[in-house]
Amino acid sequence: MKKKRIYGSDFVLVPICLVFLYPFFYMVTNTFKSMTEMSFNPTGFPSSLYLDNYAEILSNPQIYRAFLNTFIITVCSVLAIMIIGEMAAYPIVFFENKLNNAFMIYLMVGFLVPFQAILLSLFEVMQTLHLIDSIPGMILFYCNGSALTVFLAVGYMRTIPRELQESAIVDGCSIPMVFFKIIFPLMKPITSTSIIFNTMWIWNDFISPNIFLNTRSKGTIVLEIFRAKGQFSVDWPRFMTMSVVSILPVVIFYLFMQKHIIKGLTAGAVKG
């Protein structure tokens, strides 16, 4: 049996990993403490398995409503981003012309403009369209994430032979049929990567829901964590418990999907 070699870099990476993991250890262990115990022993293990924090959080109906809102917004937004982004990338790659090239440049310029610089304008547009404090409005707002998907999809589509499209058109396929039956199935690696990035962004986003959602019944799980902070004091064990509960689904999702990240980003570089 071949032994795995240990490199000098491993001795450097292990302490770095421990440094990055320590905040998670700190957060999780304090969810099993009362406020009094955390005040006297914030960095150690809990003296006993204190589950009142989780019982209090999970008995709150608003938590489940916030989870449902976040799930609906995330799933619908990601699906819309995938369809819009990859459909927009298709003509840029397979039907090159000045208009499509100008559209690509327009997207690149959009990356140079920070979100905060156009926040007031976005709010006015959303208000004019009566999309403030609306879940469909948030889904429409997150569709701006399609730009990243376009860039990822364009890079990958350029590795797909044009002969596939030409042969399908000769056989009588329409452009939509070529995209959905031939091109789109070949995009699975980069589609998975884009889904991961956008899911983690939308699920964990705080600024946008905080600005555009005013009613608590329509709020997301991140807003519920923010509301756990009192005006004059913070119940830190409860605050950390809500944080753990909120990030657990996305952590599980990431663990199942992480193998697709590098595969999707490097697939275009190694194909053909």
N, C-alpha and C positions, 0 to 999 in steps of 0.2 A: 504494500500500500504506500502510495507516494505521500510523503509528508509535506504539509503546507509550510512554505517559507515565511518567516517573520522578518519584516523589513523595519529599518530604523524609523520610518515615517509612522509606523503603527504606534510606537511609543509616544509620538507627538500627538497623534489624532485621538488617542484614548482620553487623555486629560481634557482636550478641547471638547470632546463629546460629553464628558461629565459636566463641564461648565455649562454647556447648552441645555443639558437635561436637568440640571439642578432647579431651575424655576418651575419645571413641571412637577418634580418631586416635592418642592415646597408647597405648591398649590394643592396637589392631591392629598398630601398628609394632613394639611390644615382643614380639609373638608371633614375630617373625622375628629375634630376638636371643637369644644365649646369656645365661646369668645374669651372666657376667663383663662382657659388652658392655653389658648393661643397667645394671650398677652404675656404669660409667664414662660412659655416654651414654644416659640414660633418656628424654630428650625429642627426640632427633634421629632421623634415618632410619637404618636398619641399614646397616652397611658392606657386607654381602653377604646374599644370600637364604638365611637359615638356616632349614631346614625340619625340623630334628630334633624340635622341639616338636610339630609336627603329626603327624609320623611316630610319635612315642611315644604320643600321645593316641589316634590312629586305630588303632593296633595293639593297644589294650587292649580285650578282649572285654566287659568290664564297662560300657564306654561305650555300646556298642550295646544291651546289656540295659537300661541306664538310659534310653536314648532310647525303647526299645520300651515300657517301663513308663510313661514320661511321655506317650507318644502314646496308649496305651490309656486311661489315666486322663483325659487331656484330652478326647479324642473322646467317650468314653462319658459323661463328666460334662456336657459341653456339650450333647449330644443330650438327656440327661435334663432339664437345666435349661430347654432350649427347650420341650420338651413340657409339663413341669409348669408353667412360668411362663405360657405363653400359654393353656394350658387353664384355669388359675386365673383369668386375666384375663377370659376370655370371660363367665362368669356375673356377674362384678362389673360389667361394662359393659351387658350385654344383659338381665340379670335382676336389676335393682336391688331390694334389700330390706335390712332391718335386719341380717340375718346377714352378708350380703356386705359391707355397709358396715363392720361390726365387724371383719371379716377384714382389710379394707384398713387400718383403724386399727391392728390388731395388727401388720401388716407395717411400718407407719410407726414404731411403737414399737421394733420390732426394729432399725431403723437407728440408733436412739439409743443402743443398748447396744454398747459396744466389744467386739471379739472377745476381747481379753485378759481382760475381766471375767468371762467365762463359760468360759474355757479349762479350768479344773479340772473344772467340771460336764460339759463336752463329753467330756473324757477318761474320766470315770467312766461316762458313758453308752456310749461306744464300747467300753470294757472290759467292761461288763455284757453287751453284745450280741456280744462276742467278735469285734470288728471292728478291734482294734489289730493293726498289722503285717499289714494285708490290703489288697490293691488294690481289691476291691469295697467295703471299708470307706471308702477314700478317695473313691471315686466317690460313695458315699452321703453322705459328709461335704460334698463340694462342691456337692451339690444345694441347700444353703442359699443358693447364689447365685441361686436362682430368684426371690428377692424383687426384685432389680433388674430382672429380665426382666418381672416382673408390672407394675412401675411403668411401664416403657417401653411394654409392650404395651397397658396400660389407656389411656395417653394417645393411642396411635395408633388403637385400636379405637373410641374415641369419635368419630373422624372418619368412620367407616364408616356409611353410612346404614342405619338399622334396617329400612327397607323390603326390603333384600336378604334379611335373615333371615325376615321375615314372609312374603315371596313364596315362599321356599323351603319353609317349613313348610306353606303353603297347597297347594303342589304335592306334598306328601307326604314331604318330607325329614325325617328324624329330627334331633334336636339334634346327635349326633355327625357326621352327614353334613353338616349346615350348617357346623359348625366346620371339618372337614377338607377339604371340597370348595369352600367359598365363602370363609369368613373367613380361614383359615390361608393360602391362596395370596395373599390381599391383604396379608398381613403381611410380605412379603418384605423391604422396606427396613428395618423395625425388627428383624426377625429377624437380618438380616446384621449390623446394629450390635451387637446383643446377643451374637452369636457372637464378634465381634472382641473385645469387652470381656472376656468370660468366658474365651476362649482365652488371651489374654495374661495374665490373672490366674492361671489354673490352671497354665499352663506355667512361669511365673516364680515361683510360690509356693515359699517356703522354710520358713516357720514350721510350717505344718501337716504336711508330710511329715517334717520333722525331729522332730516330736513323736509322730506316729502310726505311722511306719514305722521299725522297728528293724533289720530284716534288710537287708543291703546288696544282696542279689539282687532285692529288691523296691523299692529306692530309685529316686528320680527323678534326672534329669540335674543339677538344681540341688544335690542332696545330693552328687553326685560332685564338683562344683566345690568344695564346702565341704571334702570329704575330701582335696582336693589340698593343703590347707594343713597343713603339718607342725606338730608340737607345739612346736618351738623355733625353727623357721625356715620361710620360705615361698619356694618356687621360683616367683617372680613371672612369668617368661615362660610357664611351664607353666600356672600359674593363669589367666593372661590368655588363653592359647590355649584352655583348656577353656571359658572364658566366651564367647569368640567362637564356638566350635563349638556351644555350647548356644543362643545367641541367634539364630544365623543362620536356622534354620527359621522362628522367629516373626517375624523381620524381613522375610523373604520373604513370609510370609503377610500381614503388615500392609501391605506395599507393594501387593499385589494387591487387598486389601480396603479400603484407606483411603478410596476414593471413596464407599463405602457408609456411612461413619460420619456425615458431615454430612447426606447424603441421608436417612438413616434418622431422625436426630434432628430434622430440619426438615420431614420429609414431613407430619407431623401438623399442622404450623402452616400449611401452604399448601394442603392438600387442601380441596376444597369451599369 
